C-alpha cells in the first residue's frame, strides 16, 4: 500500500471512532436528562436535519448538473439518424424518472420532518387499500411497457435490414484493438477462417487468399465513413466478447466469437462539422470497447473519420489491398491450399444476420 492509501485508511478509522464517541456521549446525555426528554430533543433535531438534507441534496443535484452537463454527450446532438431516436427515448425516460424521483424525495423527507413522533399525535394504522395498490402498480407498469416497446422498435430498426445503397464495413475486435476491412471494387468481402489468422504473415483477419474476393479487400488502420450515407457494420471477435461502442452515434453492439452481429446507421455530421458544433478543435469520433475484456480493456480505442463522398473516394483509392501486403511479389508464388475452410466460413458468413443480446 502507498502512503496515500494508508492515510485514507487512517482517516476512515478516525471517522468511525468519532461517530462512536458521539453515540456514547449521546447515551450519557440521555441518562442525565432522562430518556423521554432526550428522545424528544433528538426527534426534533433529526426532523430538522431531514429537511435540511432535502434542500441541500436537491440543490447539490441541480448544481452538479449545471456544472457537469457539458461534459456529458447529451448536450451535443446525436451524430446518427438512429441516435436521434435514442436521445428522444433518453429524454423521455429522464423526464419520467426525474419527476418521480423529485416528488418521492420531497414527500419522504417532508413527512419525516412534519410527522415526527409527538405525544399529541398517534400513528394511524393503515394496512391495506386496493385502489392505491392498483394505482401504483398499473401506472408504472404501463409507463415501463411503453418505454420498452419503443426500445424494441428502435432496436429492430438498428439491427434490421440495411438500405440497398448502404456501404459495408467489417469490424473485428481482439485483445486489445480493432481491425477494419472494406470490400474492394467487387463489393464483396472475401472468406475468412480463424485457422488462417497469422499477423506475422500480414493476415491478422484470417483471410482465405484462395478466395478471389479477398484479393482486393482493404484493411486500413482507421474507420472512414461517408456523411449521409448508410453504413452496415459486420462485427466479429477473435477471442473474447467485446462490444463496439459508438458513443457519439448512440449505438453499441456485442462482438461475439464465432457469431457475427450486424447493425446499420447513417452518419449525420462530418468530423469537421462536429468540431464546430462542439467547439472542440481536437474532436474525433471514437470506437470503444464497452464490454470488460481484460487488463488492456481501457486502451481498446479506435478513431472514426466521417467525411464527404469525395474525401472518402480519395482516401479509399490511396489504400492498398491486404493481399499485396501478404504477397509482396504480387501473388506470383503458388498459394497454399486452404484447409477445407469454405464450409466453415460459409456458415460464419451466413450467421451474420443472427441477432444477439447487447449488454
matplotlib code that plots the C-alpha trace (Angstrom):
import matplotlib.pyplot as plt

x = [0.0, 1.1, 1.3, -1.8, -3.8, -2.5, -3.6, -7.1, -7.5, -6.4, -8.9, -11.8, -10.9, -10.8, -14.2, -15.7, -14.1, -15.6, -19.0, -18.7, -17.7, -20.6, -23.0, -21.6, -21.8, -25.4, -26.2, -24.7, -26.7, -29.8, -29.2, -28.6, -31.6, -33.9, -34.8, -38.1, -36.8, -33.7, -35.8, -38.0, -35.0, -33.3, -36.5, -36.7, -33.0, -33.4, -36.5, -34.8, -31.8, -34.0, -35.5, -32.0, -30.7, -33.6, -32.8, -29.1, -29.4, -31.7, -29.6, -26.4, -28.0, -29.0, -25.6, -23.8, -26.0, -25.3, -21.5, -21.0, -23.8, -21.4, -19.1, -21.8, -22.9, -26.5, -25.8, -24.4, -26.7, -26.5, -24.3, -26.6, -30.2, -30.9, -29.2, -31.8, -34.4, -32.2, -31.8, -35.6, -36.1, -33.4, -35.0, -38.5, -37.0, -35.2, -38.3, -40.5, -37.9, -36.7, -40.3, -40.9, -37.6, -38.1, -41.7, -40.9, -37.9, -39.7, -42.6, -40.1, -38.1, -41.0, -43.1, -40.1, -40.0, -43.7, -44.9, -42.2, -43.1, -45.1, -47.3, -50.0, -50.2, -50.9, -49.8, -52.7, -52.6, -53.5, -52.9, -54.5, -56.0, -56.8, -57.2, -53.8, -52.0, -53.7, -52.7, -49.0, -48.8, -50.6, -49.3, -45.6, -46.3, -47.9, -45.1, -42.4, -44.3, -44.4, -40.7, -39.7, -41.9, -40.3, -36.9, -37.6, -39.0, -35.8, -33.6, -35.1, -34.6, -31.0, -30.3, -32.7, -32.1, -29.9, -30.8, -29.6, -27.2, -25.5, -21.8, -20.5, -17.6, -16.3, -15.2, -13.2, -12.3, -9.4, -7.4, -6.9, -7.7, -9.9, -9.4, -11.4, -12.0, -13.6, -14.6, -12.7, -14.1, -16.1, -18.1, -17.8, -15.9, -13.8, -14.0, -12.0, -11.3, -9.8, -7.2, -5.7, -5.1, -1.4, -0.4, 3.3, 2.3, 0.2, -3.1, -4.5, -8.1, -7.6, -8.5, -8.5, -6.3, -7.6, -10.9, -10.6, -13.0, -10.2, -7.7, -9.0, -10.2, -8.8, -7.5, -7.0, -6.0, -8.9, -12.6, -13.8, -17.5, -19.4, -21.7, -25.4, -24.7, -26.0, -23.3, -23.8, -21.2, -20.5, -19.0, -16.7, -14.4, -11.3, -11.1, -13.4, -16.7, -16.1, -18.6, -18.5, -19.3, -20.2, -21.0, -21.3, -23.7, -25.6, -25.1, -23.4, -23.3, -21.6, -18.7, -19.2, -16.6, -17.9, -21.2, -21.0, -23.5, -24.7, -26.1, -26.6, -26.9, -26.4, -23.8, -25.3, -22.2, -18.7, -15.8, -15.1, -18.8, -18.7, -15.6, -17.6, -20.8, -18.8, -16.4, -13.6, -10.9, -9.5, -12.8, -12.7, -15.3, -14.3, -15.0, -14.5, -15.0, -18.0, -17.5, -14.9, -12.5, -9.3, -6.4, -6.0, -9.7, -9.1, -6.8, -9.2, -10.0, -10.2, -10.7, -13.6, -13.4, -16.7, -16.2, -17.8, -18.1, -15.3, -12.9, -13.8, -13.2, -9.8, -8.9, -10.1, -8.1, -5.0, -5.4, -3.7, -5.3, -4.2, -3.4, -0.5, 0.9, 0.7, 2.2, 4.8, 5.6, 2.1, 1.0, 3.4, 4.2, 1.7, -0.9, -1.1, -4.3, -6.8, -7.6, -11.3, -12.4, -15.1, -17.9, -16.9, -16.5, -19.7, -21.5, -19.9, -20.8, -24.4, -24.7, -24.1, -27.8, -28.2, -29.5, -27.6, -28.3, -26.5, -25.3]
y = [0.0, 3.6, 6.3, 7.9, 4.7, 4.3, 7.9, 7.3, 4.2, 6.1, 8.9, 6.4, 4.7, 8.1, 9.0, 5.7, 6.5, 10.0, 8.6, 6.0, 8.6, 10.9, 8.0, 7.2, 10.8, 10.9, 7.9, 9.6, 12.8, 10.7, 9.3, 12.7, 14.4, 11.5, 9.2, 10.8, 14.3, 13.3, 11.3, 14.3, 16.5, 14.1, 13.7, 17.5, 17.6, 14.6, 16.1, 19.4, 17.6, 15.6, 18.8, 20.4, 17.3, 17.5, 21.2, 20.7, 17.4, 18.8, 21.9, 19.8, 17.7, 20.9, 22.4, 19.2, 19.0, 22.7, 22.2, 18.9, 18.8, 19.8, 17.0, 14.5, 13.5, 14.7, 18.4, 17.7, 16.4, 12.7, 12.1, 9.4, 9.1, 6.2, 8.1, 10.8, 8.3, 7.0, 10.6, 11.1, 8.0, 9.0, 12.4, 10.9, 8.4, 11.1, 13.3, 10.5, 9.1, 12.6, 13.7, 10.6, 11.0, 14.6, 14.1, 11.0, 12.5, 15.7, 13.6, 11.3, 14.0, 16.3, 13.6, 12.7, 16.3, 17.1, 13.9, 13.3, 11.4, 13.5, 12.9, 15.0, 12.6, 8.9, 6.8, 5.7, 2.0, 1.9, -1.7, -2.1, -0.2, -1.9, 1.3, 2.7, -0.6, -0.9, 2.7, 2.4, -1.0, -0.3, 3.2, 2.3, -1.0, 1.0, 3.6, 0.9, -1.1, 1.9, 2.7, -1.0, -1.1, 1.9, 0.4, -2.8, -1.0, 1.1, -2.0, -4.0, -1.0, -0.7, -4.5, -4.9, -4.9, -2.0, 0.1, -1.4, 1.6, 1.1, 0.6, -2.4, -2.5, -5.4, -4.5, -7.2, -6.9, -8.6, -8.1, -5.1, -3.4, -3.1, -4.3, -2.9, -4.4, -2.9, -4.8, -3.8, -2.9, -6.2, -5.0, -8.4, -9.3, -12.5, -15.6, -15.9, -18.6, -18.4, -21.1, -18.8, -15.9, -15.1, -11.4, -12.4, -13.1, -10.0, -11.9, -10.7, -11.4, -14.9, -14.1, -17.1, -15.9, -18.7, -16.8, -14.3, -11.9, -11.4, -10.1, -6.5, -6.3, -3.3, -3.4, 0.3, 1.4, 3.8, 3.5, 6.0, 6.7, 8.9, 11.5, 11.0, 7.5, 4.4, 2.0, -1.6, -2.9, -6.6, -7.2, -10.1, -11.1, -13.2, -14.1, -12.9, -10.9, -7.3, -4.5, -2.0, 1.3, 4.3, 6.9, 9.8, 7.8, 6.5, 2.9, -0.3, -3.9, -7.0, -8.6, -12.3, -15.0, -17.3, -15.3, -12.2, -9.5, -6.5, -3.1, -0.1, 3.7, 6.9, 9.4, 13.0, 15.2, 15.0, 15.2, 18.8, 19.7, 18.2, 20.2, 23.4, 22.1, 21.1, 24.0, 21.4, 21.6, 18.3, 16.4, 12.9, 10.2, 7.2, 3.5, 2.0, -1.4, -1.3, -4.8, -5.6, -7.8, -8.0, -6.0, -3.8, -3.0, 0.7, 1.0, -0.5, 2.7, 3.4, 6.5, 7.1, 9.7, 10.9, 12.8, 13.7, 11.2, 13.0, 12.8, 9.2, 8.3, 10.0, 8.1, 4.7, 4.9, 5.5, 2.2, -1.0, -4.4, -6.5, -9.3, -7.3, -6.8, -10.6, -11.2, -8.5, -10.4, -9.7, -13.3, -14.9, -17.7, -20.6, -20.2, -22.8, -24.8, -23.7, -26.5, -27.0, -23.7, -23.0, -24.8, -23.3, -19.7, -20.0, -20.8, -17.9, -15.5, -16.9, -16.2, -12.5, -11.8, -13.7, -11.4, -11.2, -9.6, -6.3, -5.5]
z = [0.0, -0.7, 1.9, 0.4, 0.8, 4.5, 5.1, 3.7, 5.8, 8.9, 8.2, 7.7, 11.1, 12.8, 11.4, 12.8, 16.2, 16.3, 15.4, 18.1, 20.7, 19.7, 20.1, 23.5, 24.6, 23.4, 25.7, 28.7, 28.0, 27.8, 31.2, 32.7, 31.1, 31.2, 28.3, 27.4, 27.2, 25.3, 22.8, 22.1, 21.6, 19.3, 17.3, 16.7, 15.7, 13.3, 11.7, 11.1, 9.6, 7.3, 5.9, 5.6, 3.8, 1.3, 0.5, 0.3, -1.6, -4.4, -4.6, -5.0, -7.7, -9.6, -9.2, -10.3, -13.4, -14.3, -13.7, -15.5, -18.1, -21.0, -20.0, -21.0, -24.5, -24.1, -24.7, -28.2, -31.0, -31.9, -34.9, -36.5, -37.5, -35.2, -32.4, -32.6, -31.6, -28.8, -27.5, -27.6, -25.5, -23.1, -22.5, -22.0, -19.6, -17.7, -17.5, -16.1, -13.6, -12.7, -11.9, -9.8, -8.0, -7.1, -5.9, -3.8, -2.2, -1.2, 0.2, 2.0, 3.8, 4.4, 6.0, 8.2, 9.4, 9.5, 11.2, 13.7, 16.9, 19.4, 22.4, 20.7, 17.8, 17.4, 14.4, 12.3, 11.3, 7.5, 6.5, 3.0, 0.2, -3.1, -5.1, -4.1, -4.7, -8.1, -8.9, -8.1, -9.8, -13.0, -13.8, -13.6, -15.5, -18.3, -18.4, -18.5, -21.2, -23.4, -22.9, -23.6, -26.7, -28.2, -27.3, -29.0, -32.1, -32.5, -31.7, -34.6, -36.9, -36.0, -36.3, -39.3, -43.0, -44.1, -47.2, -50.5, -51.1, -47.7, -47.7, -45.8, -43.4, -41.2, -37.7, -35.8, -32.1, -30.3, -27.2, -27.3, -30.6, -33.6, -37.2, -40.2, -43.6, -46.6, -49.8, -52.9, -56.3, -56.4, -53.4, -51.7, -48.6, -49.1, -46.9, -43.7, -41.1, -37.7, -38.5, -41.1, -38.7, -38.8, -38.1, -38.8, -42.4, -42.8, -42.3, -39.0, -40.1, -41.3, -45.0, -47.3, -50.2, -52.4, -52.5, -55.3, -53.5, -50.9, -53.4, -53.4, -49.8, -47.9, -44.3, -43.1, -39.7, -39.3, -39.9, -42.5, -43.2, -45.6, -44.2, -45.0, -46.4, -44.6, -43.4, -42.3, -39.8, -39.7, -36.3, -35.2, -32.4, -32.4, -28.8, -26.0, -26.1, -26.9, -27.6, -30.4, -28.6, -30.8, -28.1, -30.5, -32.7, -29.6, -30.7, -29.5, -30.4, -29.0, -30.8, -30.1, -31.0, -33.8, -34.2, -36.4, -35.5, -37.5, -37.2, -39.5, -39.2, -41.2, -40.0, -40.0, -39.4, -40.7, -38.3, -39.3, -38.7, -35.2, -34.4, -35.0, -33.2, -30.1, -30.2, -29.8, -32.5, -31.3, -31.6, -33.0, -33.3, -31.3, -31.3, -27.9, -26.3, -24.0, -22.6, -20.0, -21.9, -19.9, -18.4, -21.6, -22.0, -21.2, -24.3, -26.8, -28.7, -32.4, -34.5, -36.9, -39.6, -41.1, -44.4, -47.7, -50.5, -52.4, -49.4, -48.9, -52.5, -52.4, -49.2, -50.3, -53.6, -51.5, -49.7, -50.9, -50.7, -47.8, -50.3, -51.6, -48.0, -47.6, -51.0, -51.9, -55.1, -56.3, -55.9, -58.3, -55.9, -55.6, -52.8, -50.1, -50.1, -47.5, -45.1, -46.0, -44.7, -47.3, -45.4, -42.0, -43.4, -45.3, -42.1, -40.4, -43.2, -43.2, -39.5, -39.9, -39.5, -36.3, -33.5, -30.3, -26.9, -26.2, -22.7]

ax = plt.figure().add_subplot(projection="3d")
ax.plot(x, y, z, "-o")
ax.set_aspect("equal")
plt.show()
